[in-house]
Amino acid sequence: QVQLVESGGGLVQAGGSLRLSCAASGRTINNYAMGWFRQAPGKEREFVAAISRSGSSTYYADSVKGRFTISRDNAKFTVYLQMNSLKPEDTAAYSCAARFSGRDYVLQYAREYDLWGQGTQVTVSS
């Protein structure tokens, strides 16, 4: 069973950058589609970014397109989310998710994932 552990969250000023990591333990993630989601207090969880198992395909929410970049290093069993030009509205708990995938596609919806990390908090001050 793959376990996911996020890290890299913290407090940053608006306009700053953070890089989140999602490390998988227990098994390789080579055959897993991966995604990042976030949830702010009082709001529903929302999709942020997704990457196919090979890394050849990515997909972003409109709200982060051009500012965030998802990537993966299968040799290190790790997925990253580089976040630039952060805004106060990016403040949320960020979680990574995984799903074993027989094909090289991206998954946009939370219901499509069956493995989740505990999350890491990102706070952007104005």
Backbone hydrogen bonds in HBPLUS format (Angstrom, degrees):
<---DONOR---> <-ACCEPTOR-->    atom                        ^
c    i                          cat <-CA-CA->   ^        H-A-AA   ^      H-
h    n   atom  resd res      DA  || num        DHA   H-A  angle D-A-AA Bond
n    s   type  num  typ     dist DA aas  dist angle  dist       angle   num
A0003-GLN N   A0025-SER O   2.99 MM  22  5.24 160.0  2.03 148.0 153.7     1
A0025-SER N   A0003-GLN O   2.86 MM  22  5.24 154.2  1.93 146.7 155.2     2
A0005-VAL N   A0023-ALA O   2.93 MM  18  5.24 150.6  2.01 142.6 152.3     3
A0023-ALA N   A0005-VAL O   2.90 MM  18  5.24 161.7  1.93 149.9 144.6     4
A0007-SER N   A0021-SER O   2.90 MM  14  5.25 141.4  2.05 147.1 151.0     5
A0021-SER N   A0007-SER O   2.86 MM  14  5.25 163.3  1.89 146.7 150.0     6
A0010-GLY N   A0121-GLN O   2.93 MM 111  6.17 114.0  2.38 138.9 157.0     7
A0123-THR N   A0010-GLY O   2.91 MM 113  6.11 169.9  1.92 156.6 156.1     8
A0012-VAL N   A0123-THR O   2.90 MM 111  6.34 157.5  1.95 164.1 171.5     9
A0125-SER N   A0012-VAL O   2.89 MM 113  6.27 153.8  1.96 147.8 155.9    10
A0016-GLY N   A0013-GLN O   2.95 MM   3  5.57 153.9  2.02 143.4 145.9    11
A0014-ALA N   A0125-SER O   2.73 MM 111  5.68 135.3  1.93 170.9 168.1    12
A0015-GLY N   A0086-LEU O   2.71 MM  71  4.87 162.4  1.74 140.6 147.0    13
A0086-LEU N   A0016-GLY O   3.09 MM  70  5.50 175.6  2.09 153.3 153.6    14
A0018-LEU N   A0083-MET O   2.95 MM  65  5.25 150.1  2.05 143.4 153.0    15
A0083-MET N   A0018-LEU O   2.77 MM  65  5.25 168.2  1.78 176.5 179.1    16
A0020-LEU N   A0081-LEU O   2.90 MM  61  4.98 164.2  1.92 141.9 140.3    17
A0081-LEU N   A0020-LEU O   2.90 MM  61  4.98 149.6  1.99 138.3 140.7    18
A0022-CYS N   A0079-VAL O   2.75 MM  57  5.07 138.5  1.92 155.2 163.2    19
A0079-VAL N   A0022-CYS O   2.96 MM  57  5.07 155.4  2.03 135.9 143.3    20
A0024-ALA N   A0077-PHE O   2.89 MM  53  5.42 165.4  1.91 169.0 173.2    21
A0032-TYR N   A0029-ILE O   2.97 MM   3  5.11 158.8  2.02 123.6 121.0    22
A0101-SER N   A0031-ASN O   2.69 MM  70  5.68 176.5  1.69 163.6 162.7    23
A0033-ALA N   A0099-ARG O   2.85 MM  66  5.36 149.7  1.95 166.4 158.3    24
A0099-ARG N   A0033-ALA O   2.97 MM  66  5.36 142.8  2.11 150.7 158.2    25
A0034-MET N   A0051-ILE O   3.09 MM  17  5.45 164.6  2.12 162.1 164.6    26
A0051-ILE N   A0034-MET O   2.87 MM  17  5.45 161.2  1.90 157.8 158.3    27
A0035-GLY N   A0097-ALA O   2.96 MM  62  5.14 150.4  2.05 140.9 142.2    28
A0097-ALA N   A0035-GLY O   2.84 MM  62  5.14 148.7  1.93 145.9 148.9    29
A0036-TRP N   A0049-ALA O   2.75 MM  13  5.24 159.8  1.79 157.1 158.6    30
A0048-VAL N   A0036-TRP O   2.90 MM  12  5.41 147.6  2.01 157.3 149.1    31
A0049-ALA N   A0036-TRP O   3.25 MM  13  5.24 158.5  2.30 132.5 136.6    32
A0037-PHE N   A0095-SER O   2.83 MM  58  5.32 162.2  1.86 159.3 165.2    33
A0095-SER N   A0037-PHE O   2.84 MM  58  5.32 161.6  1.88 145.3 151.6    34
A0038-ARG N   A0046-GLU O   2.91 MM   8  5.46 156.8  1.96 152.3 160.0    35
A0046-GLU N   A0038-ARG O   2.75 MM   8  5.46 165.2  1.77 162.3 166.8    36
A0039-GLN N   A0093-ALA O   2.94 MM  54  5.32 144.0  2.08 137.3 148.7    37
A0093-ALA N   A0039-GLN O   3.00 MM  54  5.32 173.4  2.01 134.8 134.2    38
A0043-LYS N   A0040-ALA O   3.00 MM   3  5.36 156.5  2.05 139.1 137.0    39
A0061-ALA N   A0048-VAL O   2.93 MM  13  5.18 155.9  1.99 146.5 141.7    40
A0050-ALA N   A0059-TYR O   2.87 MM   9  5.22 146.1  1.98 150.7 156.4    41
A0059-TYR N   A0050-ALA O   3.00 MM   9  5.22 145.1  2.13 143.5 144.2    42
A0052-SER N   A0057-SER O   2.92 MM   5  5.31 158.7  1.96 151.7 154.0    43
A0055-GLY N   A0052-SER O   3.02 MM   3  5.05 132.8  2.25  98.2 112.0    44
A0064-VAL N   A0061-ALA O   3.08 MM   3  5.66 157.7  2.13 116.3 122.6    45
A0065-LYS N   A0061-ALA O   3.10 MM   4  6.13 128.2  2.38 150.2 164.9    46
A0067-ARG N   A0064-VAL O   2.91 MM   3  5.42 160.1  1.95 136.9 141.1    47
A0068-PHE N   A0064-VAL O   3.01 MM   4  5.59 156.6  2.07 161.8 161.0    48
A0084-ASN N   A0067-ARG O   3.04 MM  17  5.16 156.4  2.09 133.4 140.3    49
A0069-THR N   A0082-GLN O   2.83 MM  13  5.04 148.0  1.93 142.0 151.5    50
A0082-GLN N   A0069-THR O   2.83 MM  13  5.04 161.4  1.86 156.5 152.8    51
A0071-SER N   A0080-TYR O   3.14 MM   9  5.21 156.0  2.20 133.3 136.7    52
A0080-TYR N   A0071-SER O   2.78 MM   9  5.21 168.0  1.79 144.6 148.4    53
A0073-ASP N   A0078-THR O   2.81 MM   5  5.41 168.2  1.83 167.8 169.8    54
A0076-LYS N   A0073-ASP O   2.96 MM   3  5.41 138.2  2.14 108.7 120.2    55
A0078-THR N   A0073-ASP O   3.24 MM   5  5.41 172.3  2.24 138.7 139.7    56
A0077-PHE N   A0074-ASN O   3.20 MM   3  4.72 156.9  2.26  92.0  98.9    57
A0090-ASP N   A0087-LYS O   2.86 MM   3  5.38 163.8  1.89 119.8 124.8    58
A0091-THR N   A0088-PRO O   3.07 MM   3  5.65 165.8  2.09 117.9 121.8    59
A0092-ALA N   A0122-VAL O   2.97 MM  30  5.51 146.6  2.08 147.3 157.9    60
A0122-VAL N   A0092-ALA O   2.89 MM  30  5.51 163.3  1.91 157.2 162.8    61
A0094-TYR N   A0120-THR O   2.84 MM  26  5.28 171.6  1.85 148.8 145.9    62
A0120-THR N   A0094-TYR O   2.82 MM  26  5.28 145.3  1.94 139.6 150.3    63
A0117-GLY N   A0096-CYS O   3.06 MM  21  5.61 151.2  2.14 160.6 159.7    64
A0098-ALA N   A0115-LEU O   2.93 MM  17  5.05 149.6  2.02 136.2 141.7    65
A0114-ASP N   A0098-ALA O   3.28 MM  16  6.41 149.1  2.38 146.6 151.1    66
A0115-LEU N   A0098-ALA O   3.11 MM  17  5.05 137.3  2.30 154.3 155.7    67
A0112-GLU N   A0109-TYR O   2.98 MM   3  5.54 157.7  2.03 115.3 122.6    68
A0113-TYR N   A0110-ALA O   3.09 MM   3  5.60 163.2  2.12 116.1 121.3    69
